[in-house]
Amino acid sequence: MTPKLLTFIRLLREHGVHLSVAESLDALRSVSRIGIQDRDLLRLALRTTLIKSQADFATFDTLFERFFTLPRRKRRRTRQPHTSRDGLGQRTAPQPNGPISRPTQPPSPPSALPQLAPELPSPNAQEPSPSPEMEALSELEHAWCQHLEEPLPSEVLRTTQTDRHHAHVRIDREFPPDELTDLYREVERLVQPLLTRRALRYRRARQGRFDLRRTVLRSLRSGSEVPFALSYRRRPLGKLRLVILCDVSGSVWQVSTFLLKLVQTLQAEFTQVRSLLFVSSIVDVTSLFRHMRFPDDLDALRHYPHLNLFGYSDFGRAFYQFYRDLLGDLTRDTVLVILGDARNNAFDPQEWTLEEIRQRCRRLIWLNPEPRQEWNQDDSVMEVYAPFCDTVLECWTMEHLVQAADVLLQA
């Protein structure tokens, strides 16, 4: 049954369902426990171990019904055996007015040749026809293959196509309010597989890796009847502190709100999250952001005190303010994320401040909401700041946003 389950998992992945190796192993273990006799129990076990999002339920149910249901085949009328048939080894029909004639046996080959060459079939002999059971099995397998090759229903195709479409949606433009709400919800859905993988890392870290040396030493010292007491080498994974420094000027306002929504979704994975916004000077909005609802409370950011959204971006001034007032808050467990297009409007970039900031934190990640080919053009000074960053990523589509979340969770 394992090859069939692996084929089913591969089929789910081909239709847009994100599955990890750990989830596939959980599905195999669950099936080995419950068996395959109860079809409803099998469907429930597979859906529980493989599907993480309610949006994938329709795809799973459709593929499960298709994969684990054999199509009906048409019944064939059984043929009556012929009353007479000629040929070697065939029984002839009884004669009405005479004795039963027996088929003549073919002459035996010479005694010197049986071990030298295999017996060749006679050119006039007919090949034995397959049994009715084999014909029925062949027809059933052919019908099942055709059943699997049929296109999915339109509603499942729309769900899969929507998922792929959302991954490539540009988030650097304005959206209608109703569509914006759906996209913020989509951010949460796309990040859920990353959180599942993060939880798996913590679970493996708590258990630890098997330590052969320590196991042997403990077994030799104990002198007990138990030959081995397994020991593990535990590697604790501590949570990090996250500091977000977002440029919220008009050119990057939309991307900044999506990043803030992303950080709000991931904030449980960090011991502390601090949110800082700037155009030319930094404003701390951590208290507002902690209980913020998207997109209903975005207007509160627009009218936040001391935050001038209509000024000119000045990265050098903002970095100097961070260096002067917040440098002491950075530790070796701090990950600093900067979102900005590095368009400094001909002001002094003061890149030395960013170098000092980098030396005090664990990692510095820069997300640029512009395509890479537009960097370092006109008033962009991305090449000045990039050498002091550990990671520099594009961030202008939903897919880029998920990649940024992956980098954050691996920090």
Rosetta blueprint (number, residue, H / E / L):
1 M L
2 T H
3 P H
4 K H
5 L H
6 L H
7 T H
8 F H
9 I H
10 R H
11 L H
12 L H
13 R H
14 E H
15 H L
16 G L
17 V L
18 H L
19 L L
20 S L
21 V H
22 A H
23 E H
24 S H
25 L H
26 D H
27 A H
28 L H
29 R H
30 S H
31 V H
32 S H
33 R H
34 I H
35 G L
36 I L
37 Q L
38 D L
39 R H
40 D H
41 L H
42 L H
43 R H
44 L H
45 A H
46 L H
47 R H
48 T H
49 T H
50 L H
51 I L
52 K L
53 S L
54 Q H
55 A H
56 D H
57 F H
58 A H
59 T H
60 F H
61 D H
62 T H
63 L H
64 F H
65 E H
66 R H
67 F H
68 F L
69 T L
70 L L
71 P L
72 R L
73 R L
74 K L
75 R L
76 R L
77 R L
78 T L
79 R L
80 Q L
81 P L
82 H L
83 T L
84 S L
85 R L
86 D L
87 G L
88 L L
89 G L
90 Q L
91 R L
92 T L
93 A L
94 P L
95 Q L
96 P L
97 N L
98 G L
99 P L
100 I L
101 S L
102 R L
103 P L
104 T L
105 Q L
106 P L
107 P L
108 S L
109 P L
110 P L
111 S L
112 A L
113 L L
114 P L
115 Q L
116 L L
117 A L
118 P L
119 E L
120 L L
121 P L
122 S L
123 P L
124 N L
125 A L
126 Q L
127 E L
128 P L
129 S L
130 P L
131 S L
132 P H
133 E H
134 M H
135 E H
136 A H
137 L H
138 S H
139 E H
140 L H
141 E H
142 H H
143 A H
144 W H
145 C H
146 Q H
147 H H
148 L H
149 E H
150 E L
151 P L
152 L L
153 P L
154 S H
155 E H
156 V H
157 L H
158 R H
159 T H
160 T H
161 Q H
162 T H
163 D H
164 R H
165 H H
166 H H
167 A H
168 H L
169 V L
170 R E
171 I L
172 D L
173 R L
174 E L
175 F L
176 P L
177 P H
178 D H
179 E H
180 L H
181 T H
182 D H
183 L H
184 Y H
185 R H
186 E H
187 V H
188 E H
189 R H
190 L H
191 V H
192 Q H
193 P H
194 L H
195 L H
196 T H
197 R H
198 R H
199 A H
200 L H
201 R H
202 Y H
203 R H
204 R H
205 A H
206 R H
207 Q H
208 G L
209 R E
210 F E
211 D L
212 L H
213 R H
214 R H
215 T H
216 V H
217 L H
218 R H
219 S H
220 L H
221 R H
222 S H
223 G L
224 S L
225 E L
226 V L
227 P L
228 F L
229 A L
230 L L
231 S L
232 Y E
233 R E
234 R L
235 R L
236 P L
237 L L
238 G L
239 K L
240 L L
241 R E
242 L E
243 V E
244 I E
245 L E
246 C E
247 D E
248 V L
249 S L
250 G L
251 S L
252 V L
253 W H
254 Q H
255 V H
256 S H
257 T H
258 F H
259 L H
260 L H
261 K H
262 L H
263 V H
264 Q H
265 T H
266 L H
267 Q H
268 A H
269 E H
270 F L
271 T L
272 Q E
273 V E
274 R E
275 S E
276 L E
277 L E
278 F E
279 V L
280 S L
281 S L
282 I E
283 V E
284 D E
285 V L
286 T H
287 S H
288 L H
289 F H
290 R H
291 H L
292 M L
293 R L
294 F L
295 P L
296 D L
297 D L
298 L H
299 D H
300 A H
301 L H
302 R H
303 H L
304 Y L
305 P L
306 H L
307 L L
308 N L
309 L L
310 F L
311 G L
312 Y L
313 S L
314 D L
315 F H
316 G H
317 R H
318 A H
319 F H
320 Y H
321 Q H
322 F H
323 Y H
324 R H
325 D H
326 L L
327 L H
328 G H
329 D H
330 L L
331 T L
332 R L
333 D L
334 T E
335 V E
336 L E
337 V E
338 I E
339 L E
340 G L
341 D L
342 A L
343 R E
344 N L
345 N L
346 A L
347 F L
348 D L
349 P L
350 Q L
351 E H
352 W H
353 T H
354 L H
355 E H
356 E H
357 I H
358 R H
359 Q H
360 R H
361 C L
362 R L
363 R E
364 L E
365 I E
366 W E
367 L E
368 N E
369 P L
370 E L
371 P L
372 R H
373 Q H
374 E H
375 W L
376 N L
377 Q L
378 D L
379 D L
380 S E
381 V L
382 M H
383 E H
384 V H
385 Y H
386 A H
387 P H
388 F H
389 C L
390 D L
391 T E
392 V E
393 L E
394 E E
395 C L
396 W L
397 T E
398 M H
399 E H
400 H H
401 L H
402 V H
403 Q H
404 A H
405 A H
406 D H
407 V H
408 L H
409 L H
410 Q L
411 A L
